[in-house]
């Protein structure tokens, strides 16, 4: 079963964690100095926040698949949406290892389609000529 993903940029992580803990009546499943994530069942959402004091608000929305087969189904829907798909492939992002692609809706909102298959100790992989992985839709734009 797929899960809606919402990623929000915040000015003060501790203040925002306290707010969302109260709102969701749950503690984050991942809590780092610059990032927090709640994997909620009711509503079924992967809600993440990350520290960005200079620019706050919605970072992006997404659909998280629980299996590679579900990711293929979601990818098919991206194709049907007829936008420009930006393939990110396997990457380290948000303290997780994932397979992902991106598309922008007609209003300019970034949507991520992804399947997470492992955790990571860093927020994002370092970019190098051999490793172009990054986190967020801006990395995939040329």
Secondary structure, DSSP 8 states (H G I E B T S, - for coil): --EEEEEEEES-HHHHHHHHHHHHTS--SEEETTEEEEEEETTEEEEEEEE-TTS-EEEEEEEEESSHHHHHHHHHHHHHHTS--EEEEEEEETTEEEEEEEEE-TTS-EEEEEEEEEE-SSSB----SS----SSGGGG--
